[in-house]
Amino acid sequence: MRVRIDDVSFFDECDPSQTKTGHIIIRDERIEALLEGGSAEPAESFDEIIDGSSKLVLPGLINAHGHAAMTLFRGYADDLPLYTWLTEKIWPAEDMLTQDDVYIGTQLAMLEMIETGTTTFTDMYVHMDRVAEAVIESGMRAVIGRGLVGLGEDRDEKLAEAIALIKDFHGAGNGRITTTLAPHAPYTCPEDFLKQIIDQAASLDQSIQIHIAETTKEVADLQKSKGMTPIRFLDGMGLFDQRVTAAHCTFLTDDDIDLMAHKDVRVAHNPGSNLKLGSGVAPLAKMLQAGLKVGLGTDGAASNNKLDLFEEMRLVALLHKGVLQDPTAVPAHKAFLLATTGGADALFLNDVGTLTPGSLADLILVDISSPRYYPRHSLLSHAVYSSQAGDVTDVFVAGRHLYKNREFLTIDKERVVAEAERRSRKFYAARRG
């Protein structure tokens, strides 16, 4: 299968502030060529030719942290601090979730992510076999792990589910699914349970995803009980001897950052969720200066309300400029990389997040005909500061068209939205009760 997209704009690889116009060729799952100017090959050499005029082609965006089925809790428990939100609202509601709820909630999340230009996401939650099923059907790419909380008597059962997920689904969907082990946090996973997870990660050659240093309470509690920061505590347990994606990292010392850089800990930065929960602002500039590999995440729709990486790109650039009073803190190019190659690095993925020959054909087309994209001083700046998710017109993953001319091709939007609303009624009743 060969597809050619003609007359499309793209960033110059050597100087992303400059834009070229030409064509991109997709052969099966991968990008064959991205060339300036017209194609010398006849139309008969391609199975499909797409008009890319007035479009900008970008790598598919990569959501480095989230909980997909929490779309069912969008707007359910807003304007609360993290611990109140979790213990009084979210955890009781999650006890009511069924496998089918998670399947529908994941489909709802994927609809939102596809139409906002995300091609790869990560998910740590429950009933992950149904999540894997939904991902395979959708055509998206995902890194998935069974969320692990070790405070109950069922913790061994949860770990067994996590291991079964790895054995059943790692590499599924023609390689679009990657698995991971996903302990929730140091404050919800006792030391002996964390050690079991670390041992399993080593034995199964799996990465680990975990929330770390998300709030001042978490850091203060661990300092009081262990006399050290969460980063030092987890390093002492041997966690960072494995491949680790650390979500949030809102409160880090300079020593923490140096240690993480030395151990090659990857970070998922979630500015929108951290702001909405009142958790704080992560020291992103220091992390980047230390050489940490950082991706951009939305977190779940219960704590962000949106799964829109275009909004997170703009937010991450503006937020850190303002906090540091430095307009150079996160320039447009860096914000763009956080949502693309940074996400790939954060999730230990190869061949995604970039538009280079030989890489996987995970890409999106953005309509740049709006007045917001003129004058054309810098389409890179426009993509970060002026664009909106609704400008996405087409989405490809592994060369497969998932979203064409703003129409979903792999998920029935009307059915999913109606079913999600129906299934959410029990949560409305619980909230009123």
Sine and cosine of phi, psi and omega as CSV:
sin_phi,cos_phi,sin_psi,cos_psi,sin_omega,cos_omega
0.00,0.00,0.86,-0.52,0.04,-1.00
-0.83,-0.55,0.74,-0.67,0.00,-1.00
-0.80,-0.60,0.67,-0.74,0.07,-1.00
-0.86,-0.52,0.75,-0.66,0.09,-1.00
-0.95,-0.31,0.89,-0.46,-0.12,-0.99
-0.99,-0.15,0.45,-0.89,0.15,-0.99
0.82,0.58,0.63,0.77,-0.05,-1.00
-0.97,-0.24,0.54,-0.84,0.04,-1.00
-1.00,0.02,0.55,-0.84,0.07,-1.00
-0.44,-0.90,0.36,-0.93,-0.03,-1.00
-0.98,0.22,0.62,-0.79,0.11,-0.99
-0.91,0.41,0.80,-0.60,-0.06,-1.00
-0.88,0.47,-0.57,0.82,-0.02,-1.00
-0.99,0.14,-0.49,0.87,-0.02,-1.00
-0.62,-0.78,1.00,0.04,-0.10,-1.00
-0.87,0.50,-0.28,0.96,0.05,-1.00
-0.95,0.30,-0.23,0.97,0.03,-1.00
-0.98,-0.22,0.53,-0.84,-0.05,-1.00
-0.87,-0.49,0.62,-0.78,0.10,-1.00
-0.91,-0.42,0.27,-0.96,0.10,-0.99
-0.80,-0.60,0.71,-0.70,-0.02,-1.00
-0.10,-1.00,-0.66,-0.75,-0.03,-1.00
-0.68,-0.74,0.44,-0.90,0.06,-1.00
-0.84,-0.55,0.71,-0.71,0.00,-1.00
-0.92,-0.39,0.78,-0.63,0.07,-1.00
-0.94,-0.33,0.81,-0.59,0.11,-0.99
-0.89,-0.46,0.91,-0.41,-0.04,-1.00
0.82,0.57,-0.90,-0.44,-0.10,-1.00
-1.00,-0.03,-0.11,0.99,-0.19,-0.98
-0.81,-0.59,0.30,-0.95,0.08,-1.00
-0.98,0.18,0.83,-0.56,0.02,-1.00
-1.00,0.03,-0.66,0.75,-0.04,-1.00
-0.36,-0.93,0.47,-0.88,0.11,-0.99
-0.66,-0.75,0.96,-0.27,-0.22,-0.98
-0.76,-0.64,0.60,-0.80,0.07,-1.00
-0.96,0.28,0.58,-0.82,0.04,-1.00
1.00,0.06,-0.15,-0.99,-0.04,-1.00
-0.99,0.10,0.20,-0.98,0.00,-1.00
-1.00,-0.08,0.67,-0.74,0.04,-1.00
-1.00,0.10,-0.21,0.98,-0.03,-1.00
-0.98,0.19,0.61,-0.80,0.02,-1.00
-0.94,0.35,0.40,-0.92,-0.01,-1.00
-0.85,0.52,-0.49,0.87,-0.05,-1.00
-0.91,0.41,-0.25,0.97,-0.01,-1.00
-0.98,0.18,-0.08,1.00,-0.10,-0.99
-0.83,-0.56,0.53,-0.85,0.07,-1.00
-0.98,0.20,-0.45,0.89,0.01,-1.00
-0.45,-0.89,0.64,-0.77,0.11,-0.99
-0.85,-0.53,0.79,-0.62,-0.06,-1.00
-0.92,-0.39,0.71,-0.71,0.07,-1.00
-0.98,0.21,0.91,-0.41,-0.01,-1.00
-0.97,-0.23,0.21,0.98,0.00,-1.00
-0.90,0.44,0.59,-0.81,-0.10,-1.00
0.88,0.48,0.43,0.90,0.05,-1.00
-0.80,-0.59,0.50,-0.87,0.12,-0.99
-0.91,-0.41,0.80,-0.60,0.05,-1.00
-1.00,-0.07,0.74,-0.67,0.01,-1.00
-0.77,-0.64,0.41,-0.91,0.19,-0.98
-0.88,0.48,0.54,-0.84,0.11,-0.99
-0.85,0.52,0.64,-0.77,-0.02,-1.00
-0.97,0.26,0.47,-0.88,-0.11,-0.99
-0.83,-0.55,0.89,-0.47,-0.03,-1.00
-1.00,-0.01,0.95,-0.31,-0.19,-0.98
-1.00,0.10,-0.05,1.00,0.06,-1.00
-0.34,-0.94,0.72,-0.70,0.05,-1.00
-0.01,-1.00,0.09,-1.00,0.02,-1.00
-0.66,-0.75,1.00,-0.03,-0.29,-0.96
-0.85,0.52,-0.76,0.65,-0.11,-0.99
-0.94,0.34,-0.09,1.00,0.08,-1.00
-0.95,0.32,0.02,1.00,0.21,-0.98
-0.83,0.56,-0.48,0.88,0.00,-1.00
-0.93,0.38,-0.24,0.97,0.03,-1.00
-0.95,-0.31,0.26,0.97,0.03,-1.00
-0.87,0.49,0.85,-0.53,0.00,-1.00
0.98,0.20,0.06,1.00,-0.08,-1.00
-0.98,0.21,-0.58,0.82,-0.10,-0.99
-0.56,-0.83,0.93,0.37,-0.05,-1.00
-1.00,0.02,0.32,-0.95,0.17,-0.98
0.88,0.48,0.69,0.72,0.04,-1.00
-0.75,-0.66,0.50,-0.87,0.11,-0.99
-0.93,0.36,0.36,-0.93,-0.17,-0.99
-0.81,0.59,-0.76,0.65,-0.13,-0.99
-0.94,0.34,-0.61,0.79,0.10,-1.00
-0.91,0.42,-0.70,0.71,0.01,-1.00
-0.84,0.54,-0.73,0.69,-0.03,-1.00
-0.94,0.35,-0.83,0.56,-0.21,-0.98
-0.97,0.22,-0.54,0.84,-0.07,-1.00
-0.99,-0.12,-0.37,0.93,-0.08,-1.00
-0.87,-0.49,-0.86,0.50,-0.19,-0.98
-0.95,0.30,-0.78,0.63,-0.03,-1.00
-0.87,0.50,-0.68,0.73,0.07,-1.00
-0.89,0.46,-0.62,0.79,0.02,-1.00
-0.92,0.38,-0.63,0.78,0.00,-1.00
-0.90,0.44,-0.45,0.89,0.05,-1.00
-0.89,0.46,-0.33,0.94,0.00,-1.00
-1.00,-0.03,-0.10,0.99,-0.06,-1.00
-0.94,0.34,0.70,-0.71,0.13,-0.99
-0.97,-0.23,0.18,-0.98,0.07,-1.00
-0.85,0.52,-0.65,0.76,-0.01,-1.00
-0.93,0.37,-0.56,0.83,0.08,-1.00
-0.85,0.52,-0.73,0.68,-0.04,-1.00
-0.90,0.44,-0.64,0.77,0.04,-1.00
-0.87,0.50,-0.74,0.67,-0.01,-1.00
-0.93,0.36,-0.67,0.74,0.01,-1.00
-0.88,0.48,-0.60,0.80,0.05,-1.00
-0.93,0.37,-0.65,0.76,0.07,-1.00
-0.88,0.48,-0.65,0.76,0.03,-1.00
-0.88,0.47,-0.67,0.74,0.04,-1.00
-0.89,0.46,-0.67,0.74,-0.03,-1.00
-0.93,0.37,-0.58,0.81,0.11,-0.99
-0.84,0.55,-0.74,0.68,-0.02,-1.00
-0.91,0.41,-0.68,0.73,-0.03,-1.00
-0.93,0.38,-0.67,0.75,0.01,-1.00
-0.87,0.48,-0.74,0.67,-0.07,-1.00
-0.95,0.31,-0.20,0.98,0.06,-1.00
-0.95,-0.32,0.27,0.96,0.20,-0.98
1.00,0.00,0.14,0.99,0.05,-1.00
-1.00,0.06,0.76,-0.65,0.02,-1.00
-0.94,-0.35,-0.39,0.92,0.02,-1.00
-0.76,-0.65,0.68,-0.73,0.08,-1.00
-0.62,-0.78,0.29,-0.96,0.11,-0.99
-0.88,-0.47,0.49,-0.87,-0.11,-0.99
-0.57,-0.82,0.82,-0.57,0.14,-0.99
-0.85,-0.53,0.93,-0.36,-0.09,-1.00
-0.35,-0.94,-0.47,-0.88,-0.04,-1.00
-0.90,-0.43,0.24,-0.97,-0.01,-1.00
0.77,0.64,0.76,0.65,-0.16,-0.99
-0.95,0.30,-0.28,0.96,0.11,-0.99
-0.91,0.42,-0.56,0.83,0.06,-1.00
-0.96,0.29,-0.54,0.84,0.10,-0.99
-0.89,0.45,-0.71,0.70,0.02,-1.00
-0.86,0.51,-0.67,0.74,0.04,-1.00
-0.86,0.51,-0.71,0.70,-0.01,-1.00
-0.90,0.43,-0.65,0.76,0.01,-1.00
-0.90,0.44,-0.72,0.69,-0.01,-1.00
-0.85,0.52,-0.70,0.72,-0.01,-1.00
-0.92,0.40,-0.57,0.82,-0.10,-1.00
-0.97,0.24,-0.47,0.88,-0.10,-0.99
1.00,0.02,-0.01,1.00,0.02,-1.00
-0.97,0.25,0.16,-0.99,0.09,-1.00
-0.94,-0.33,0.64,-0.76,-0.07,-1.00
-0.47,-0.88,0.49,-0.87,0.16,-0.99
-0.92,-0.38,0.88,-0.47,-0.17,-0.98
-0.79,-0.61,0.57,-0.82,0.05,-1.00
-0.51,-0.86,0.59,-0.81,0.05,-1.00
-0.95,0.32,0.88,-0.48,0.02,-1.00
-0.88,0.48,0.70,-0.71,-0.12,-0.99
-0.84,-0.54,0.91,-0.42,0.14,-0.99
-0.91,-0.42,0.77,-0.63,-0.13,-0.99
-0.96,-0.29,0.50,0.87,-0.08,-1.00
-1.00,-0.08,-0.20,0.98,-0.04,-1.00
-0.94,-0.35,0.09,-1.00,0.00,-1.00
-0.95,0.30,-0.22,0.97,-0.05,-1.00
-1.00,-0.05,0.25,0.97,-0.11,-0.99
-0.91,0.42,-0.58,0.82,0.02,-1.00
-0.92,0.40,-0.57,0.82,0.05,-1.00
-0.91,0.41,-0.65,0.76,0.03,-1.00
-0.90,0.43,-0.68,0.73,0.02,-1.00
-0.90,0.43,-0.61,0.79,0.06,-1.00
-0.89,0.46,-0.62,0.78,0.06,-1.00
-0.90,0.44,-0.64,0.77,0.01,-1.00
-0.89,0.45,-0.66,0.75,0.00,-1.00
-0.94,0.35,-0.63,0.77,0.04,-1.00
-0.89,0.45,-0.62,0.78,0.03,-1.00
-0.87,0.50,-0.70,0.72,0.00,-1.00
-0.87,0.49,-0.73,0.68,-0.05,-1.00
-0.93,0.37,-0.54,0.84,-0.07,-1.00
-1.00,0.05,-0.49,0.87,-0.21,-0.98
-0.80,-0.60,-0.11,0.99,0.04,-1.00
-0.89,0.45,0.85,-0.52,-0.03,-1.00
1.00,0.07,0.05,1.00,0.00,-1.00
-0.94,0.35,0.17,-0.98,-0.02,-1.00
0.89,0.45,0.66,0.75,-0.04,-1.00
0.83,0.56,0.62,0.78,0.06,-1.00
1.00,0.03,0.03,1.00,-0.03,-1.00
-0.97,0.23,-0.30,0.95,0.02,-1.00
-0.97,-0.25,0.80,-0.60,0.16,-0.99
-0.89,-0.45,0.63,-0.78,-0.01,-1.00
-0.97,-0.25,0.26,-0.97,-0.02,-1.00
-0.46,-0.89,0.28,-0.96,0.18,-0.98
-0.99,-0.15,0.66,-0.75,-0.23,-0.97
-0.71,-0.70,0.94,0.33,0.15,-0.99
-0.91,0.42,0.64,-0.77,-0.13,-0.99
-0.91,0.42,-0.82,0.57,-0.08,-1.00
-0.17,-0.99,0.30,-0.95,0.04,-1.00
-0.90,0.44,-0.43,0.90,-0.02,-1.00
-1.00,0.08,-0.11,0.99,0.06,-1.00
-0.89,-0.46,0.01,1.00,0.01,-1.00
-0.80,-0.60,0.96,-0.27,0.03,-1.00
-0.85,0.53,0.35,-0.94,-0.12,-0.99
-0.84,0.54,-0.69,0.72,-0.05,-1.00
-0.91,0.41,-0.54,0.84,0.03,-1.00
-0.94,0.33,-0.68,0.74,0.06,-1.00
-0.87,0.49,-0.63,0.78,0.01,-1.00
-0.90,0.44,-0.62,0.79,0.08,-1.00
-0.87,0.50,-0.68,0.73,-0.02,-1.00
-0.91,0.41,-0.68,0.73,0.03,-1.00
-0.87,0.49,-0.68,0.73,0.02,-1.00
-0.89,0.45,-0.65,0.76,0.01,-1.00
-0.92,0.39,-0.61,0.80,0.03,-1.00
-0.88,0.47,-0.67,0.74,0.03,-1.00
-0.92,0.40,-0.69,0.73,-0.05,-1.00
-0.92,0.39,-0.63,0.78,-0.08,-1.00
-0.99,-0.11,0.01,1.00,-0.03,-1.00
0.83,0.56,0.80,0.60,-0.03,-1.00
-0.89,-0.45,0.54,-0.84,0.15,-0.99
-0.97,0.24,0.18,-0.98,0.04,-1.00
-0.81,-0.59,0.69,-0.72,0.14,-0.99
-0.89,-0.46,0.69,-0.72,-0.07,-1.00
-0.41,-0.91,0.59,-0.81,0.13,-0.99
-0.98,0.22,0.75,-0.66,-0.01,-1.00
-0.66,-0.75,0.70,-0.72,0.14,-0.99
0.78,0.63,0.75,0.67,-0.05,-1.00
-0.99,0.16,-0.51,0.86,-0.06,-1.00
-0.71,-0.71,0.30,-0.96,0.08,-1.00
-0.91,0.41,-0.54,0.84,0.02,-1.00
-0.89,0.46,-0.71,0.70,0.01,-1.00
-0.85,0.52,-0.72,0.69,-0.03,-1.00
-0.92,0.39,-0.70,0.71,-0.03,-1.00
-0.90,0.43,-0.66,0.75,-0.01,-1.00
-0.89,0.46,-0.65,0.76,-0.02,-1.00
-0.96,0.28,-0.60,0.80,0.08,-1.00
-0.86,0.50,-0.64,0.77,-0.03,-1.00
-0.94,0.35,-0.68,0.74,-0.09,-1.00
-1.00,0.10,-0.52,0.85,-0.09,-1.00
-0.86,-0.51,-0.21,0.98,0.01,-1.00
0.96,0.28,0.43,0.90,-0.02,-1.00
-0.41,-0.91,0.25,-0.97,0.03,-1.00
-0.96,0.28,0.32,-0.95,0.08,-1.00
-0.83,0.56,-0.61,0.79,-0.01,-1.00
-0.90,0.44,-0.74,0.68,0.02,-1.00
-0.90,0.44,-0.65,0.76,0.02,-1.00
-0.87,0.49,-0.76,0.65,-0.04,-1.00
-0.93,0.36,-0.56,0.83,0.06,-1.00
-0.91,0.41,-0.64,0.77,0.03,-1.00
-0.89,0.45,-0.44,0.90,0.04,-1.00
-0.99,0.13,-0.15,0.99,-0.01,-1.00
1.00,-0.02,0.16,0.99,-0.03,-1.00
-0.86,0.50,-0.66,0.75,-0.11,-0.99
-0.99,0.15,0.07,1.00,0.20,-0.98
-0.98,0.19,-0.17,0.98,0.09,-1.00
-0.98,-0.20,0.11,-0.99,0.11,-0.99
-0.98,0.22,0.87,-0.50,-0.12,-0.99
-0.79,-0.61,0.73,-0.68,0.23,-0.97
-0.96,-0.29,0.90,-0.43,-0.05,-1.00
-0.98,-0.18,0.89,-0.45,-0.01,-1.00
-1.00,0.07,0.64,-0.76,0.09,-1.00
0.99,0.12,-0.97,0.22,-0.01,-1.00
0.77,0.64,0.72,0.69,-0.08,-1.00
-0.95,0.32,-0.56,0.83,-0.07,-1.00
-0.84,-0.55,0.99,-0.13,-0.01,-1.00
-0.82,-0.57,0.60,-0.80,0.17,-0.99
-1.00,0.09,0.24,-0.97,0.07,-1.00
-0.87,0.49,-0.59,0.81,0.03,-1.00
-0.90,0.43,-0.65,0.76,0.07,-1.00
-0.84,0.54,-0.72,0.69,-0.06,-1.00
-0.90,0.43,-0.67,0.74,0.03,-1.00
-0.89,0.46,-0.67,0.74,0.02,-1.00
-0.89,0.45,-0.70,0.71,0.00,-1.00
-0.88,0.47,-0.64,0.77,0.03,-1.00
-0.90,0.43,-0.66,0.75,0.00,-1.00
-0.90,0.44,-0.61,0.80,-0.03,-1.00
-1.00,-0.04,0.06,1.00,0.02,-1.00
0.83,0.55,0.69,0.72,0.11,-0.99
-0.97,0.25,0.77,-0.64,0.03,-1.00
-1.00,-0.02,0.45,-0.89,-0.10,-1.00
-0.81,-0.59,0.67,-0.74,0.17,-0.99
-0.95,-0.30,0.94,-0.35,-0.06,-1.00
-1.00,-0.04,0.78,-0.62,-0.09,-1.00
-0.82,-0.57,0.96,0.30,-0.14,-0.99
-0.89,0.46,-0.66,0.75,-0.05,-1.00
-0.90,0.43,-0.74,0.67,0.00,-1.00
-0.90,0.43,-0.69,0.72,0.00,-1.00
-0.88,0.48,-0.61,0.79,0.02,-1.00
-0.94,0.35,-0.69,0.72,-0.08,-1.00
-0.91,0.41,-0.59,0.81,0.04,-1.00
-0.99,0.13,-0.03,1.00,-0.01,-1.00
0.93,0.38,0.44,0.90,-0.08,-1.00
-0.98,0.18,-0.54,0.84,-0.01,-1.00
0.73,-0.68,-0.19,-0.98,-0.05,-1.00
-0.82,-0.58,0.85,-0.53,-0.03,-1.00
-0.93,0.37,0.50,-0.87,0.01,-1.00
-0.98,0.19,0.91,0.42,-0.11,-0.99
-0.86,0.51,-0.71,0.70,-0.05,-1.00
-0.86,0.51,-0.66,0.75,0.03,-1.00
-0.91,0.41,-0.63,0.77,0.02,-1.00
-0.89,0.45,-0.70,0.71,0.00,-1.00
-0.92,0.40,-0.65,0.76,0.02,-1.00
-0.89,0.46,-0.54,0.84,0.01,-1.00
-0.98,0.18,-0.12,0.99,0.03,-1.00
1.00,-0.04,0.18,0.98,0.05,-1.00
-0.92,0.40,0.58,-0.82,0.07,-1.00
-1.00,0.00,0.87,-0.49,-0.15,-0.99
-0.82,-0.57,0.72,-0.69,0.13,-0.99
-0.92,-0.40,0.17,-0.98,-0.06,-1.00
-0.95,-0.32,0.74,-0.67,0.01,-1.00
-0.78,-0.62,0.35,-0.94,0.07,-1.00
-0.99,-0.12,-0.36,0.93,-0.25,-0.97
0.92,0.39,-0.19,-0.98,-0.04,-1.00
-0.99,0.16,0.30,-0.95,-0.01,-1.00
-0.94,0.33,-0.20,0.98,0.07,-1.00
-0.97,0.25,-0.45,0.90,-0.03,-1.00
-0.93,-0.36,-0.16,0.99,0.04,-1.00
-0.89,-0.47,-0.59,0.81,-0.05,-1.00
0.99,0.15,-0.32,0.95,0.04,-1.00
-0.74,-0.67,0.47,-0.88,0.07,-1.00
-0.89,-0.45,0.76,0.65,-0.19,-0.98
-0.94,-0.34,0.97,-0.22,-0.02,-1.00
-0.96,0.27,-0.33,0.94,0.13,-0.99
-0.90,0.43,-0.66,0.75,0.05,-1.00
-0.92,0.39,-0.64,0.77,0.01,-1.00
-0.91,0.41,-0.58,0.81,0.05,-1.00
-0.87,0.49,-0.75,0.66,0.02,-1.00
-0.90,0.44,-0.69,0.73,-0.03,-1.00
-0.89,0.46,-0.70,0.71,-0.06,-1.00
-0.91,0.41,-0.56,0.83,0.04,-1.00
-0.94,0.35,-0.70,0.71,-0.06,-1.00
-0.96,0.26,-0.67,0.75,-0.08,-1.00
-0.84,0.54,-0.77,0.64,-0.10,-0.99
-0.97,0.25,-0.46,0.89,0.14,-0.99
-0.88,0.48,-0.71,0.71,-0.05,-1.00
-0.94,0.34,-0.71,0.71,-0.03,-1.00
-0.89,0.46,-0.66,0.75,-0.05,-1.00
-1.00,-0.01,-0.09,1.00,-0.09,-1.00
0.78,0.62,0.72,0.70,-0.05,-1.00
-0.63,-0.78,0.96,-0.28,-0.05,-1.00
-0.93,0.38,-0.16,0.99,0.02,-1.00
-0.99,-0.14,0.04,1.00,-0.15,-0.99
-0.85,0.53,-0.78,0.62,0.05,-1.00
-0.73,-0.68,1.00,0.00,0.02,-1.00
-0.93,0.36,0.21,-0.98,-0.08,-1.00
-0.81,0.58,-0.70,0.71,-0.04,-1.00
-0.88,0.47,-0.65,0.76,0.00,-1.00
-0.92,0.39,-0.67,0.74,0.03,-1.00
-0.87,0.50,-0.65,0.76,0.02,-1.00
-0.90,0.45,-0.68,0.73,0.00,-1.00
-0.92,0.40,-0.57,0.82,0.04,-1.00
-0.86,0.51,-0.55,0.83,-0.04,-1.00
-1.00,0.03,-0.08,1.00,-0.05,-1.00
-0.81,-0.58,-1.00,-0.03,-0.02,-1.00
-0.90,0.44,-0.54,0.84,0.05,-1.00
-0.88,0.47,-0.66,0.75,0.06,-1.00
-0.90,0.44,-0.66,0.75,0.04,-1.00
-0.88,0.48,-0.71,0.71,0.02,-1.00
-0.89,0.45,-0.68,0.73,-0.03,-1.00
-0.88,0.48,-0.51,0.86,-0.04,-1.00
-0.98,-0.20,0.15,0.99,0.02,-1.00
0.86,0.50,0.65,0.76,0.01,-1.00
-0.96,-0.27,0.54,-0.84,0.05,-1.00
-0.92,-0.39,0.43,-0.90,0.15,-0.99
0.93,0.38,0.31,0.95,0.10,-0.99
-0.75,-0.66,0.27,-0.96,0.02,-1.00
1.00,0.09,0.14,0.99,-0.04,-1.00
-0.55,-0.83,0.43,-0.90,0.07,-1.00
-0.94,-0.33,0.99,0.16,0.03,-1.00
-0.75,-0.66,0.57,-0.82,0.03,-1.00
-0.81,0.58,0.76,-0.65,-0.03,-1.00
0.99,-0.15,-0.34,0.94,0.03,-1.00
-0.98,0.22,0.33,-0.95,0.02,-1.00
-0.90,0.44,0.62,-0.78,-0.07,-1.00
-0.99,0.12,0.91,0.41,0.15,-0.99
-0.98,-0.20,0.97,-0.23,-0.12,-0.99
-0.49,-0.87,0.32,-0.95,-0.01,-1.00
-0.75,-0.67,0.45,-0.90,0.12,-0.99
-0.94,-0.35,0.73,-0.68,-0.04,-1.00
-0.88,-0.47,0.78,-0.63,0.03,-1.00
-0.96,0.29,0.89,-0.45,-0.03,-1.00
-0.93,-0.36,0.47,0.88,0.01,-1.00
-1.00,0.06,-0.20,0.98,-0.02,-1.00
-0.90,0.43,0.50,-0.87,0.10,-0.99
-0.82,0.57,-0.38,0.92,-0.01,-1.00
-0.91,0.41,-0.27,0.96,-0.01,-1.00
-0.98,-0.18,0.22,0.97,0.01,-1.00
-0.82,-0.57,0.48,-0.88,-0.15,0.99
-0.94,0.33,0.27,-0.96,-0.16,-0.99
-1.00,0.04,0.78,0.62,0.05,-1.00
-0.90,0.44,-0.66,0.75,-0.01,-1.00
-0.36,-0.93,0.96,-0.29,0.04,-1.00
-0.93,0.38,-0.41,0.91,0.08,-1.00
-0.90,0.44,-0.74,0.67,0.05,-1.00
-0.88,0.47,-0.65,0.76,0.01,-1.00
-0.89,0.45,-0.64,0.77,-0.02,-1.00
-0.88,0.47,-0.57,0.82,-0.03,-1.00
-1.00,0.02,-0.70,0.71,-0.15,-0.99
-0.99,-0.15,-0.42,0.91,-0.13,-0.99
-0.91,-0.40,-0.33,0.94,-0.10,-0.99
-0.96,0.27,0.23,-0.97,0.17,-0.98
-0.63,-0.77,0.38,-0.92,-0.13,-0.99
-0.87,0.50,-0.50,0.87,-0.01,-1.00
-0.91,0.40,-0.15,0.99,0.05,-1.00
-0.98,0.22,-0.23,0.97,0.01,-1.00
-0.94,0.34,0.80,-0.60,0.00,-1.00
-0.94,-0.35,-0.50,0.87,-0.09,-1.00
-0.61,-0.79,0.58,-0.81,0.02,-1.00
-0.70,-0.72,0.77,-0.64,0.09,-1.00
-0.87,-0.49,0.63,-0.77,0.18,-0.98
-0.75,-0.66,0.81,-0.59,-0.06,-1.00
0.79,0.62,0.62,0.78,0.05,-1.00
0.98,0.19,-0.02,1.00,-0.01,-1.00
-0.99,-0.13,0.73,-0.68,0.01,-1.00
-0.97,0.23,0.91,-0.42,0.05,-1.00
-0.98,-0.18,-0.40,0.92,-0.11,-0.99
-0.55,-0.83,0.89,-0.45,-0.13,-0.99
-0.78,-0.62,0.85,-0.52,-0.03,-1.00
0.78,0.63,0.67,0.74,0.03,-1.00
0.92,0.39,0.41,0.91,0.08,-1.00
-0.88,-0.47,0.73,-0.68,0.03,-1.00
-0.97,0.25,0.70,-0.71,-0.05,-1.00
-0.95,-0.32,-0.27,0.96,-0.11,-0.99
-0.85,-0.52,-0.20,0.98,0.00,-1.00
-0.77,-0.64,0.69,-0.73,0.03,-1.00
-0.99,0.12,0.99,-0.15,-0.10,-0.99
-0.86,0.51,-0.75,0.66,-0.08,-1.00
-0.88,0.48,-0.68,0.74,0.00,-1.00
-0.90,0.43,-0.70,0.71,-0.06,-1.00
-0.91,0.41,-0.71,0.71,-0.02,-1.00
-0.88,0.47,-0.70,0.72,0.00,-1.00
-0.90,0.43,-0.67,0.74,-0.02,-1.00
-0.93,0.36,-0.61,0.79,0.03,-1.00
-0.90,0.44,-0.66,0.75,0.02,-1.00
-0.91,0.42,-0.66,0.75,0.01,-1.00
-0.89,0.46,-0.71,0.71,-0.06,-1.00
-0.95,0.32,-0.38,0.93,-0.04,-1.00
-0.99,0.17,-0.16,0.99,-0.05,-1.00
-0.88,0.48,-0.55,0.84,0.00,-1.00
-0.91,0.41,-0.48,0.88,0.04,-1.00
-0.97,0.25,-0.58,0.82,0.08,-1.00
-0.85,0.52,-0.72,0.70,-0.04,-1.00
-0.89,0.45,-0.65,0.76,0.01,-1.00
-0.91,0.42,-0.62,0.78,0.00,-1.00
-0.91,0.41,-0.66,0.75,0.02,-1.00
-0.92,0.39,-0.56,0.83,-0.05,-1.00
-0.95,0.32,0.00,0.00,0.00,0.00
